[in-house]
Amino acid sequence: MILAEPLPLDPRQRLGCLGESAAAETLRRAGMRVLERRCRTRAGEIDLIAEDGEILVFVEVKTRAGTGYGRPAEAVTRTKQQRMGRVALIYLSRKKWLERRCRFDVVEVFARGGRVERVNHIRDAFRL
C-alpha cells in the first residue's frame, strides 16, 4: 500500500504533486524503479530519479492544466537542462556512481479539474 503525501494548499503545488504522482506511476508501469522523489541539492532539485534496468534516469515532470503556454516539455529550457545536469552530478558523486550510465527523461502530465487526463513519457529527452 502506498501512502499518499498530504496535498499542499497552493493550487500550483497541488497540481505539481498530482503530476509527480502520475509520472511516478507511469514509470513504475513501464518497468522502472523509482528511487527518489524531489531530490534536492544545493544546485537545485530533480523531480524523480529512477532505474531503467542498469540505466539511472533523472526525470523532470512538467504538469499543465492546459496548453495555453505550449506543451509542458517546452518549459524544460537549456538552462533547466544544465541545472538538472549539475544536480545529477552531485547525486552521482554522493552515491559514488560516477561511472554509471544515465539519461534524462521528461514526463508531461496533462490535467484538468484536479484529474490527470494524459501522461507522455519522453525518454532520453535531452543530452548534455
Phi and psi in degrees as a GROMACS rama.xvg file:
@    title "Ramachandran Plot"
@    xaxis  label "Phi"
@    yaxis  label "Psi"
@TYPE xy
-99.7341  123.19  ILE-2
-85.3898  130.968  LEU-3
-80.399  144.769  ALA-4
-74.7516  149.703  GLU-5
-62.2683  139.929  PRO-6
-76.4647  135.678  LEU-7
-67.4889  160.143  PRO-8
-78.9599  -32.3756  LEU-9
-66.9648  127.565  ASP-10
-58.5303  -37.5665  PRO-11
-67.1603  -40.958  ARG-12
-66.7646  -38.5488  GLN-13
-63.2573  -42.4998  ARG-14
-62.0203  -42.4697  LEU-15
-62.1062  -42.9997  GLY-16
-64.756  -39.8293  CYS-17
-59.901  -45.0859  LEU-18
-64.4728  -43.4792  GLY-19
-62.2416  -41.8257  GLU-20
-63.8049  -42.8875  SER-21
-64.7662  -40.1664  ALA-22
-64.6757  -45.5581  ALA-23
-60.1333  -41.9502  ALA-24
-66.014  -39.9122  GLU-25
-61.2326  -43.1532  THR-26
-64.4151  -43.1609  LEU-27
-60.0424  -43.8449  ARG-28
-64.6012  -25.5816  ARG-29
-84.6971  4.51779  ALA-30
90.7916  8.17777  GLY-31
-89.7839  157.234  MET-32
-112.801  118.672  ARG-33
-79.0858  122.123  VAL-34
-95.8215  -38.5644  LEU-35
-142.111  147.852  GLU-36
-123.038  136.887  ARG-37
50.602  59.9121  ARG-38
-75.2166  114.79  CYS-39
-108.247  138.472  ARG-40
-136.581  177.943  THR-41
-64.5204  -21.2145  ARG-42
-88.9012  -12.2178  ALA-43
143.881  -157.676  GLY-44
-135.12  145.209  GLU-45
-116.954  133.183  ILE-46
-64.1958  -50.2194  ASP-47
-139.253  145.084  LEU-48
-125.744  128.914  ILE-49
-137.943  167.217  ALA-50
-113.163  132.69  GLU-51
-118.929  89.8422  ASP-52
66.1403  -123.078  GLY-53
-88.8021  -6.23725  GLU-54
-92.0872  132.343  ILE-55
-88.0741  129.797  LEU-56
-119.209  123.36  VAL-57
-98.4427  125.018  PHE-58
-121.027  127.912  VAL-59
-100.95  127.698  GLU-60
-106.009  127.427  VAL-61
-122.948  119.757  LYS-62
-114.136  134.736  THR-63
-134.353  145.128  ARG-64
-90.5653  -3.9998  ALA-65
-169.455  178.668  GLY-66
-111.561  20.1973  THR-67
-59.9653  -25.6891  GLY-68
-106.602  18.6233  TYR-69
93.3738  -179.546  GLY-70
-67.8672  147.475  ARG-71
-55.1752  -40.9671  PRO-72
-62.709  -25.1057  ALA-73
-64.6611  -18.3811  GLU-74
-79.3966  -7.33921  ALA-75
-89.3951  81.4791  VAL-76
-74.4691  170.924  THR-77
-58.0321  -39.3133  ARG-78
-61.1596  -44.6099  THR-79
-63.9604  -40.5878  LYS-80
-61.4167  -43.7323  GLN-81
-64.7757  -40.0605  GLN-82
-62.2176  -43.4834  ARG-83
-60.2123  -38.946  MET-84
-61.427  -41.4853  GLY-85
-65.045  -43.1609  ARG-86
-63.4973  -43.1054  VAL-87
-60.4174  -42.4981  ALA-88
-63.3614  -41.9727  LEU-89
-61.6443  -45.4544  ILE-90
-60.5577  -47.6045  TYR-91
-61.7481  -38.7084  LEU-92
-64.9395  -45.4801  SER-93
-59.7185  -39.0571  ARG-94
-85.0543  -6.94432  LYS-95
59.4538  44.6003  LYS-96
-117.603  31.1535  TRP-97
-61.7493  -21.4314  LEU-98
-92.0328  -0.938427  GLU-99
-75.0912  141.248  ARG-100
-69.8725  137.403  ARG-101
-136.806  162.491  CYS-102
-150.975  165.909  ARG-103
-117.367  122.433  PHE-104
-113.618  159.141  ASP-105
-126.058  136.498  VAL-106
-116.825  119.894  VAL-107
-92.9131  130.964  GLU-108
-121.593  124.353  VAL-109
-105.183  121.026  PHE-110
-129.605  155.911  ALA-111
-152.677  132.461  ARG-112
62.3557  32.9804  GLY-113
76.9341  11.9773  GLY-114
-127.312  143.81  ARG-115
-78.1156  126.889  VAL-116
-96.9221  -37.9472  GLU-117
-158.423  146.666  ARG-118
-127.528  132.809  VAL-119
-124.524  113.633  ASN-120
-94.9429  117.012  HIS-121
-103.452  102.351  ILE-122
-75.4903  143.012  ARG-123
50.7693  50.7041  ASP-124
-64.8938  -30.6293  ALA-125
-157.817  162.342  PHE-126
-129.097  146.764  ARG-127
